Each structure stands twice: as C-alpha cells, then as structure tokens.
Amino acid sequence: MTIYDKLMERGFDTDEDIIQFDGYDNACIGITDDNRLVYDYSKLVLETMKMDSCSRMDAIEWVDFNILGMAGRNMPVIMYSLLEEE
C-alpha cells in the first residue's frame, strides 16, 4: 500500500500538493495537520542503505545533502527520534 493509499483510507485530501520522497514509503511515519508528510531520519538512512547498498556514513551523507538540503513550500518534516533505535 502506498502513502497515498494510506492517506485516502484515513480520509485525508490527497488532491493537495503533498510532497513525498519516492522509494521511502517505509520511512514515512505520519502527516501533520497542514498536510505535510513526516519522515523518520533514521529510517531514511536505513532505506538509503538498502536501496543503494551503501555504508551508513554514505547513506547519512546522501540523506543530508539530497533530502535535508531540499527547500520549498509543503516540504515534508524530518523527525529525529529521541528513543533508542531498535
């Protein structure tokens, strides 16, 4: 099930300009009240490691430059967990 399927199932308006990161559905953990997707930073790194078969440090560098470096209206929120990683 895609992010948009999950949003529609829960009654969110998917006609709005909701920006998502392609290939990172497993890192999406929610949506804000202003319809911005919320991604878990650690999960973004793990998904990058899987997709690119790269080291953790390379994945962190890629996420920091290519995802955190993006700016614009309705950009997703990146969440940094304070809980210990599983």
ChimeraX attribute file (.defattr): number of C-alpha atoms within 10 A of each C-alpha:
attribute: neighborCount
match mode: 1-to-1
recipient: residues
	/A:1	6
	/A:2	10
	/A:3	18
	/A:4	16
	/A:5	12
	/A:6	11
	/A:7	15
	/A:8	13
	/A:9	9
	/A:10	9
	/A:11	9
	/A:12	14
	/A:13	12
	/A:14	13
	/A:15	8
	/A:16	10
	/A:17	12
	/A:18	17
	/A:19	13
	/A:20	18
	/A:21	14
	/A:22	7
	/A:23	12
	/A:24	18
	/A:25	17
	/A:26	14
	/A:27	19
	/A:28	21
	/A:29	14
	/A:30	15
	/A:31	16
	/A:32	10
	/A:33	6
	/A:34	8
	/A:35	19
	/A:36	19
	/A:37	21
	/A:38	18
	/A:39	23
	/A:40	18
	/A:41	21
	/A:42	17
	/A:43	19
	/A:44	25
	/A:45	23
	/A:46	18
	/A:47	18
	/A:48	21
	/A:49	18
	/A:50	13
	/A:51	12
	/A:52	10
	/A:53	11
	/A:54	14
	/A:55	14
	/A:56	14
	/A:57	11
	/A:58	15
	/A:59	21
	/A:60	19
	/A:61	13
	/A:62	18
	/A:63	17
	/A:64	15
	/A:65	11
	/A:66	10
	/A:67	16
	/A:68	14
	/A:69	9
	/A:70	10
	/A:71	9
	/A:72	6
	/A:73	9
	/A:74	15
	/A:75	19
	/A:76	24
	/A:77	17
	/A:78	18
	/A:79	14
	/A:80	11
	/A:81	10
	/A:82	6
	/A:83	6
	/A:84	5
	/A:85	7
	/A:86	3
